[in-house]
Amino acid sequence: MSRMMKMFKTLREENESIVQLKGICPDGKVPKGLLLEGKRALESEIQDRKDFFSKARELDMVNEAMPHNQQDHQDGGHLQLGSHQSIKSTTSTSS
């Protein structure tokens, strides 16, 4: 009975942290047994998950970068319009 009371107490007091943790867990569920461990365990788990995502994002930045091609390097990094240089306006001035 006291384990159940402790889980409900943690749920009540740490609702915001639990919602945040559920949002960053892949299955949308709080890891098993975490509520029984209390506030410190919740905070630690949230920080661990944030660190994991930060590290993954940092490692993936190379893959997310804009592609470079040979012509960009020759032009000093300036992009040039190709043979289709006309730009059509999407706004109209009619009333």
Secondary structure by P-SEA (a helix, b strand, c coil): caaaaaaaaaaaacaaaaaaaaaaccccccccccccccaaaaaaaaaaaaaaaaaaaaaacccccccccaaaaaaccbbbbccccbbbbcccccc
